[in-house]
Amino acid sequence: MEPVIEVKNLTKEYKKLKAVNDLSFEVQKGEILGLLGPNGSGKSTTINCILSLLKFSKGSIRIFGQEMKPNAYDIKRKIGVVFQEVAVFDELSVYDNIDYFCGLYVKDKKQRRQYIEDAIQLVGLEDFKKFLPKQLSGGLLRRLNIACGIAHKPSLIFLDEPTVAVDPQSRNNILDGIKTLRDQGATIVYTTHYMEEVELLCDRVIIIDKGQILASGTNDELKALANMEEKVTIETKHLRKEQFDYLQSLPNVLEATYQAHQLVIVYRQGNHNLSHLMEYFKQEQIQYDRMYSQRPTLNDVFLKLTGKELRD
């Protein structure tokens, strides 16, 4: 496949802190890449370096086969950026906001009108063209923000947490729009803390922390890498400490927690984990309300790789 982004040995230092440390990866043409990491992991710094918004200490960045520089305007015309913070003009209508941002790249008025209509249709703002931003709900405002960033039909799009604090209907609309952009040929770099979105959207995932890549691959490859085969959840008020300690000590158990009357056991690869657990509960006469098994989610893998401690 043809790489759209090539990052090699990228390093960004702030005095004694290495925000990004010898980072190398590629983004292939036509894929949605999920760039994930806890707060302070180096995601935003990496993206800002790729966009030449930050000078970096070492390494190289190529986009569309060309070296990316602050004055590489021929490259930047092909890029769309939607940051987490909504950036629109309060005094302009929905239509005029999109027209302004699209006009930075598309000078032909007839073509621009078509591009604006396409963007409005993509995000579902047909009934709100004359509205001012202050008249829009949070979800509609997010959708306007996306339309402003992609109206010029860029080949490469950066989406930074585009569904933060929106209602489920707006989230579904945004996710459908992102899939449409990919289907139309765009390459997308996607950051979010909603792991279910990553599982739905992303062809490949890179998890970074402390400026370094912890893991990369498809969702299934990451789950295999984490060696997490099965997650069993049991709702019970009757588990004693010695019983929990026994279950936690079993050789096939990767980790176990018991909080708020909910026992969660994550198993390594193995057979009959659930049946053995049910047999133990029967043997010990432990009553429970519900017991179910599922494959670990990407969220489970993310927490295993990056840790569960709180981040600033």
N, C-alpha and C positions, 0 to 999 in steps of 0.2 A: 504494500500500500504506500501511497505517497504522503510523506509527512508534511503537515501544514506548519507545525511548530517544532523546532529542534532546540532544546535547552541542553547545554553541555557544561558541566562543572561550574554551575552558577553559584557564586558566593557573594553574600551581601553582609558587610560588617558595620555595626554601629559601635565605634570605639572598641571595647573589649567583647561585645556581644556579637556572635555570628547568628543573625536572624535566618539566613539561608546558608547551608554548609555543603558545598560541592554537589549541587543538585543536578541530575541529568535525567531527561525524559523526552519523549516525543508525543505529539498528538497527530493522529492520522486523519487524512482527509475523509470527511463525511461521518465522523464518529462523535458521540457525546462522551466527553471525558469528565468523570467526577473527580474533582480535586478536593479532598477531605482532610480535616485535621482539627484538633481542639483549638480553642482560642489561644492566640499567641504562637501557633505552630509554624508560621511562616507562609501561609497561603496568600494573604494579601500582599506581602512583600514580594513573593514570587510573581504574582500577576502584575504588580506595578513595575517590576523589572522587565517583564516580557513586553509591556506596553511602552517601555522607555519613559515612564513617569518617575523612575528612580534610577540613579546611577548605581551600578553594582561594582564590587571590588575585583572579581575575577570571573572568567567564563565567557561563553558566547551564546547569543540568541539569534536564531534565524527563523523568519516567517515567510512562507511562500518561497522558500529557497534563497531569500535575500537576508543580509545582515540587518537586524533591527536597530535603528538609531532614532534619536529624538526628532530629527528632521526628515525621516523616511515617510513623507506624506503620501507617496504612491502606495505604500503598504497600509498606512493608517486609514486610507479611504475604503479599504476592503474589510475593515474591522468595525464591529459594533460592540459597545460596552454598556452594560446595565448594572450600575452599582447598587448596593443595598440601600443607600440613602436616596430617596426620591429627589430628582433634580429636574424640575420643570419651572416654567415662568408662571407665577400666580396671576398675572394680569392678562395672560393669553388664554384663549379657549383651547379645548382639546385639539381641534383641527389645527389651529394656528401654532400650538406647541409642536405638534408633529411636523408641520410645514417648516418651522424654523430649523429644527434639527436635521430634517431631511435636506433642506436647502443648503446646508453646509457642504454637502457632497454632490447633490444633484441640481444642476443649474437649469436644465431644460424644464420649463413650467408644465408642459403637457405630461412629460414622463413623471415629474414629481407628483402631480395630481393623482396619477394612477398608483404610484408607490404609496402615497398617503392613504388612499382608499384601501389598498391591500393590507396595510398595517392596521388600520382601524378594524377591518373585517377579521384579521387574524386574532386580535385580542378582544373582539366582541364589544366595541364601543360605538357601534352604528347609531345608537339612540342618544349619544352624549356628545356629539361633535361640537355643539355650541356651548357646552357647559364649561365653567371655569373650574380649575383644580379644587378650589375650596368647596365646590358644590358636589364633589365626588366622594364616595365612600372610600375606605382604605383599600379595598380590593380593586376598585375602579382606578384609583390613583396608581397602584402598582402596575396595572395593565397599561395605563397611559405611559408610565415610565419605560416599560418594555417597548411599546410602540415607538417612542422617541429614539430609542437606541438601535432599533432594527429596521426602521422605515427605508433606509437607503439600500436595503438588500445586501448586507455585508456577507462575505464568504466565511468569515471567522467571527464568532460571537462569544463574548465573556458575560456570563450571567452570575452575579454575586447575590445569593440568597433572595431570589426574586419572589418567593412566596411567604416571606416573613409577615406574620400577623395578618393574614388574610383569611376570609371565610372559606369553607370547603368548596363552594361553588366557584369562587374566583380561582382557587388553587387548581381545580380541575381544568378550568379554562386556560390557565397559564401553562399547565403541563401539556395539554393538548396542542397549544400553540407552539411549544418547544419541539414537540415531535414533528409537527408540520414543517418547521424550519429545517430540521434535520432531513426530512423527506424531500425538501426542496433543494438539498445539496449543501446546506451550511454545516460547518464544523463548529462544535460548541464545547466550551470549557465551563463547567457548572460547579458552583460551590454551594453547599447547603449543610445545615445540621439535621435535616429531616432525612433519615436513612431510607425510609420507605420510598421517598422520591428517587433516590439514587438507584434503588432496586428496580423501579419502574422505568427509568429513563436511560441510565448510563450503560454504554457498551463496555466501558472499562473504567476502573477506579484506581486512583493513586491516593494512598494515605500517607500524610507527612506529619512529623512532629519534631520539634526542636530543629527545624530547618533541614531535616533529612527524610528521605523516603523510607517508611517502615515496610510498606508492601504495595504491590501493584498487580493488577490483573482483572479478570472478570469477577462478577459477584461470586460465582461458584469456585473460581480459583482461590479467591481470598478466604472463603469458608474452608476449603481444603487445607490451605496454608495454616490456618489457625488451629487445625486438628480438632475441630468441634463438630461432632457427628450428630448429637441428639440433645435436645433440651426438654426436660420433663418438669412440669409444674403441678404441684399438689396443694390443694387448699385444705388445711387441717389445723385444728386447735389442740391436738392431742399428742403432739410429738415431743418426747422428752429429750433432754440434752444428750444423754448417753446414746439414744437412738440416732439422733442427728450426727453425733460424732462417729458412730459406726458407718453410717451412709457416706459421710464425707471422706472416710478413710479407705473406701473401696478402691482397688487399683484402677478401675476403669473410669473413675470419677475425676473430671478435670477441675471442677469447682462446685461448691454447694453453698446456698444461703438459705436462712430461715428467718423471715421477717414478716411481721403483720399477719401471722398465721398462714403464710405462703412459703412452701418449700420449693426451691428451684435447684435442680441438679443438671449440670452440663456434663455430658459424657464424651469421652474420646470414642474413636471408632470401635464398634463392637456389636454383638448380636444380643437380642432379647433383653435389652436394658429395662424396658418398661415392664415386661412380664416378671422379671426377677424382682423388681421393685414392688410390684403388686403382691407377689408371693411373700415378701418380707413384711409388708403391712398386714397381710392376713395372719402370718405367723405371730406377729407381735400384737395383733388385735388393735391396730391403730385405726381409728375411725377417720374418714375424710369425706369432704363434700364433693370434691371434683378432682380428677386427675387426667392430664392430657399430655401428649407428646408432640413436638414439632422440631423441624430442623432449625438450627440457630439462624437468626437474622443477621443482616449486615451490621445492625446496631450492636449485637452481641460481639461480633468480630472486632468492630471498631473499639469497643470498650476493652476487650482483651489486649489489643495491640497498643492502645494509648493509655490504658489505666483508667481507674474509676475516680481518682481524686478530682476535686473541684478545681477549675481553672479560672483565672481572673478574666 
